[in-house]
Every structure is written in C-alpha cells, then in structure tokens.
Amino acid sequence: SGHEDAIADLYRHNDALVGRVMGQLDDRDVLMVVSDHGFNAFRRGVNLNSWLHREGYLALKPGSDGRAEWLRDVDWSATRAYTVGLTGMFL
C-alpha cells in the first residue's frame, strides 16, 4: 500500500530530532523523552474528581452526592480544581 516503512521512517526522524537536541545540551542538562501513552494493558483507573473532592479541592452543592453527570453538582464558587475526561486537571 506504499506505507510499509512509515513507522520505521518516523522512528528515524524522531531519532535524528533527539540527536539534534542532544547536540545542544551541556553536561549539566538532562534530556527526558517521555510518552503520554503506555504500552501495557489499561486495567485500572482512578477518579480524580473523587480524590479532589475528598481532599477539599472540588466542592459540591449542598445536598448533592456527586452522581450528576457533567459536573452539574459542582459548587464552582468553592472549587479550586477539577478534571474532565483524560485531558487534564483545571485549576
């Protein structure tokens, strides 16, 4: 299909890019290459909003149990942090 080497080409490109960056570093610098995606099965999770609520960063409206969808129970005037999906934490 004409794309047999696409992944290998991408690795070569990225390797060259890392090499150029490393060429700009001195002995005190540290280069870390990380990924936002793992290469293992995803078998567990954490509800960050539950943790934020428990730790006092996310406040709920009086009488709510936090089960409403899309953060409808959140008391925004007293909330300092919340999360939405996998996109990150908002302060």
Secondary structure by P-SEA (a helix, b strand, c coil): ccccaaaaaaaaaaaaaaaaaaaaccccbbbbbbbccccccccccccaaaaaaaaccbbbccccccccccccccccccccccccccccccc
